[in-house]
Amino acid sequence: MLLLDVTLATPGENLAFDEALLDRCDAGCGDEVLRFWEPTSVFVVLGYANRAASELNTDICDESGVPVLRRISGGGAVLQAPGCLNYALVLRTSTAAELQATGTTNRFVMEKHRLLLEKLLGARVMIDGVTDLVVRGRKVSGNAQRRRANAILFHGTFLLNAPVELMGKYLKMPSRVPAYRGGRPHEEFVGNLGIDREVLKAEMSRLWQADRRANQWSDVAVAVERLVRTKYSHREWNMKF
């Protein structure tokens, strides 16, 4: 598996990069990939089917100059900021029997990550809300997937030292909430792991047997530019619902 530790300059480029890697693998002309990236600024990302007016304080986002983008995977709206370590797994559906359906894919990936965090934290980690990782009742990682015919993008965020206090400013209470949330506001529901990012990246790389190979992403640069130009820079996509 190809290991990429690459953060591009803008939010749109980073979302486009995940999609381009998925498309390349689905077409049979690219490796399976484990990618890491971390934002350098604050922005908000909607899940594919989210309505911005239902999930975000859109006026405050506009007034604060916080960009709003939409990803191709499901799940809810999230705040992205420094301290949020994002990963993307691009896997062929033929790699394992568990990758043939959405539910079994969730369980296959999430259980691997749950066990890894337990080892690093020395504390119990649970899977709840379908694709949340939870420590002591607090969500520390949210995840989602997008499926193609031959490949899957499974991606998410590990909250290392994210500005949890900003979540309630830009995000409304989600329209769909897991039972374990219990009505808690963002700052009482979400927690940071406090794990060193380089340690977590190294352990994730070992878990997925990903090897670093230089300059293996340059062939998707044209696709990234096209996706930014035609999709991620357009209000028609980012605010379409």
C-alpha positions as CSV (number, residue, x, y, z in Angstrom):
1,M,0.0,0.0,0.0
2,L,1.2,3.5,-0.9
3,L,1.8,5.8,2.0
4,L,1.2,9.5,1.4
5,D,1.8,12.2,4.0
6,V,0.7,15.1,1.9
7,T,-1.3,18.3,2.9
8,L,-2.1,20.5,0.0
9,A,-2.5,24.3,0.2
10,T,-6.3,24.7,0.3
11,P,-9.3,22.8,1.7
12,G,-10.7,22.1,-1.7
13,E,-7.4,20.6,-2.9
14,N,-7.3,18.3,0.1
15,L,-10.9,17.0,-0.5
16,A,-10.2,16.7,-4.2
17,F,-7.0,14.7,-3.5
18,D,-9.0,12.0,-1.7
19,E,-11.5,11.8,-4.6
20,A,-8.8,11.6,-7.2
21,L,-7.0,8.8,-5.4
22,L,-10.3,6.9,-5.2
23,D,-11.1,7.4,-8.9
24,R,-7.6,6.3,-9.9
25,C,-7.8,3.1,-7.9
26,D,-11.3,2.4,-9.1
27,A,-10.1,2.6,-12.7
28,G,-7.4,0.0,-12.0
29,C,-4.5,2.3,-12.6
30,G,-3.5,3.2,-9.0
31,D,-2.3,1.6,-5.8
32,E,-4.3,1.2,-2.6
33,V,-3.4,4.2,-0.5
34,L,-3.1,5.4,3.1
35,R,-2.9,9.2,3.1
36,F,-2.5,11.7,6.0
37,W,-3.1,15.4,6.0
38,E,-3.8,18.1,8.6
39,P,-5.5,21.5,8.0
40,T,-3.5,24.7,8.4
41,S,-6.7,26.8,8.8
42,V,-10.2,26.5,10.1
43,F,-13.0,25.4,7.7
44,V,-16.2,23.4,7.7
45,V,-17.0,20.3,5.7
46,L,-20.5,19.0,5.1
47,G,-21.3,15.4,4.5
48,Y,-22.6,14.6,1.0
49,A,-26.3,14.7,1.8
50,N,-26.2,17.5,4.5
51,R,-28.3,20.6,4.2
52,A,-26.1,23.6,5.1
53,A,-28.9,25.5,6.7
54,S,-29.7,22.6,9.0
55,E,-26.2,21.7,10.1
56,L,-24.3,25.1,10.2
57,N,-24.5,28.5,11.6
58,T,-24.0,29.8,8.0
59,D,-24.2,33.5,8.9
60,I,-21.4,33.1,11.4
61,C,-19.3,31.1,8.9
62,D,-19.8,33.9,6.3
63,E,-19.0,36.7,8.8
64,S,-15.9,34.9,10.0
65,G,-14.7,34.0,6.5
66,V,-14.8,30.3,7.3
67,P,-15.0,28.3,4.1
68,V,-17.8,25.7,3.7
69,L,-17.1,22.7,1.5
70,R,-18.9,19.4,0.8
71,R,-17.2,16.0,0.6
72,I,-18.3,13.0,-1.4
73,S,-18.8,10.7,1.6
74,G,-21.7,10.5,4.0
75,G,-21.9,11.4,7.7
76,G,-22.3,14.8,9.3
77,A,-20.8,18.2,9.2
78,V,-17.4,18.6,10.8
79,L,-15.0,21.4,11.8
80,Q,-11.6,21.1,10.3
81,A,-8.6,22.9,11.9
82,P,-5.0,22.4,13.0
83,G,-5.0,19.6,15.5
84,C,-7.3,17.4,13.3
85,L,-5.3,14.6,11.8
86,N,-7.1,13.4,8.7
87,Y,-6.5,10.0,7.1
88,A,-7.8,8.5,3.9
89,L,-7.8,4.8,3.0
90,V,-8.3,3.9,-0.6
91,L,-8.9,0.1,-0.8
92,R,-9.9,-2.2,-3.6
93,T,-13.1,-4.1,-2.9
94,S,-11.4,-7.3,-3.9
95,T,-8.8,-6.9,-1.1
96,A,-11.0,-8.6,1.6
97,A,-14.5,-10.2,1.7
98,E,-15.5,-7.6,4.3
99,L,-15.1,-4.8,1.8
100,Q,-18.0,-6.0,-0.4
101,A,-20.7,-4.1,1.6
102,T,-21.0,-0.8,3.5
103,G,-21.8,-2.3,6.9
104,T,-19.1,-4.9,6.8
105,T,-16.6,-2.4,5.6
106,N,-17.4,-0.1,8.5
107,R,-16.8,-2.9,11.0
108,F,-13.7,-4.1,9.3
109,V,-11.9,-0.7,9.3
110,M,-13.3,0.6,12.6
111,E,-12.4,-2.5,14.6
112,K,-8.8,-2.2,13.4
113,H,-8.7,1.5,14.5
114,R,-10.4,0.8,17.8
115,L,-7.8,-1.8,18.8
116,L,-4.9,0.5,17.7
117,L,-6.2,3.4,19.8
118,E,-6.7,1.1,22.8
119,K,-3.0,0.0,22.5
120,L,-1.8,3.6,22.3
121,L,-4.1,5.0,25.0
122,G,-4.1,2.1,27.5
123,A,-7.8,2.8,27.8
124,R,-11.0,1.3,26.5
125,V,-12.1,2.5,23.1
126,M,-15.6,1.9,21.8
127,I,-17.3,2.1,18.4
128,D,-20.6,3.9,18.6
129,G,-22.9,5.9,16.3
130,V,-21.9,3.4,13.5
131,T,-18.5,5.0,12.7
132,D,-17.5,7.0,15.8
133,L,-14.6,6.1,18.0
134,V,-15.4,6.9,21.6
135,V,-13.2,7.2,24.7
136,R,-14.8,7.8,28.1
137,G,-18.0,8.8,26.5
138,R,-16.5,11.4,24.2
139,K,-16.2,11.2,20.4
140,V,-12.5,11.3,19.4
141,S,-12.8,10.2,15.7
142,G,-15.5,10.5,13.1
143,N,-15.4,8.5,9.8
144,A,-17.2,7.9,6.6
145,Q,-17.0,6.1,3.3
146,R,-17.7,6.5,-0.4
147,R,-18.0,3.4,-2.7
148,R,-17.2,2.9,-6.3
149,A,-17.5,-0.3,-8.3
150,N,-14.0,-1.5,-7.6
151,A,-12.7,0.7,-4.8
152,I,-13.6,2.4,-1.5
153,L,-12.6,5.6,0.1
154,F,-12.8,5.3,3.8
155,H,-11.6,8.4,5.5
156,G,-11.9,10.2,8.8
157,T,-10.4,12.4,11.5
158,F,-8.5,11.8,14.7
159,L,-8.9,14.7,17.1
160,L,-5.5,15.2,18.6
161,N,-5.7,18.8,19.9
162,A,-8.5,20.3,17.9
163,P,-10.1,23.5,19.0
164,V,-13.3,21.9,20.3
165,E,-14.5,25.2,21.7
166,L,-15.0,26.5,18.1
167,M,-17.4,23.7,17.1
168,G,-20.4,25.2,18.7
169,K,-19.7,28.5,17.0
170,Y,-19.9,27.2,13.5
171,L,-21.9,23.9,13.8
172,K,-25.5,23.6,14.9
173,M,-26.6,20.5,16.8
174,P,-26.6,17.9,14.1
175,S,-30.0,16.9,12.6
176,R,-29.1,13.3,13.2
177,V,-27.4,12.3,16.4
178,P,-26.4,9.0,18.0
179,A,-28.1,7.9,21.1
180,Y,-24.9,8.0,23.2
181,R,-24.6,11.8,22.6
182,G,-27.5,12.3,25.1
183,G,-28.2,15.9,23.9
184,R,-24.7,17.1,24.9
185,P,-23.4,20.3,23.2
186,H,-20.3,19.9,21.0
187,E,-17.8,20.9,23.7
188,E,-19.1,18.2,26.1
189,F,-19.6,15.5,23.4
190,V,-16.2,15.7,21.6
191,G,-12.8,15.1,23.1
192,N,-9.1,15.2,22.1
193,L,-6.9,12.2,22.1
194,G,-3.7,14.0,23.0
195,I,-1.6,11.4,21.1
196,D,1.6,12.5,19.3
197,R,0.7,12.8,15.6
198,E,3.9,11.2,14.4
199,V,3.4,8.2,16.7
200,L,-0.2,7.7,15.5
201,K,0.8,8.0,11.8
202,A,3.6,5.5,12.3
203,E,1.2,3.0,14.0
204,M,-1.4,3.5,11.4
205,S,1.2,2.9,8.6
206,R,2.2,-0.4,10.3
207,L,-1.4,-1.4,10.8
208,W,-2.2,-1.0,7.1
209,Q,1.3,-2.1,5.9
210,A,1.8,1.2,4.0
211,D,5.2,2.0,2.6
212,R,6.5,5.5,1.8
213,R,7.3,6.0,-1.9
214,A,8.4,9.4,-3.1
215,N,6.5,11.3,-5.8
216,Q,3.8,8.7,-6.3
217,W,1.0,11.2,-6.2
218,S,2.1,13.5,-9.0
219,D,0.1,11.6,-11.6
220,V,-3.2,12.7,-9.9
221,A,-2.2,16.4,-9.8
222,V,-4.2,17.1,-13.0
223,A,-7.2,15.3,-11.6
224,V,-7.0,17.3,-8.4
225,E,-6.8,20.6,-10.3
226,R,-9.8,19.6,-12.4
227,L,-11.9,18.6,-9.4
228,V,-11.1,21.9,-7.6
229,R,-12.0,23.9,-10.7
230,T,-15.2,22.1,-11.6
231,K,-16.5,21.1,-8.1
232,Y,-14.9,22.1,-4.9
233,S,-14.5,25.8,-5.7
234,H,-18.2,26.1,-6.7
235,R,-21.1,27.1,-4.5
236,E,-23.3,24.9,-6.6
237,W,-21.5,21.8,-5.2
238,N,-20.6,23.0,-1.7
239,M,-24.1,24.5,-0.9
240,K,-26.2,22.4,-3.2
241,F,-28.7,21.3,-0.5
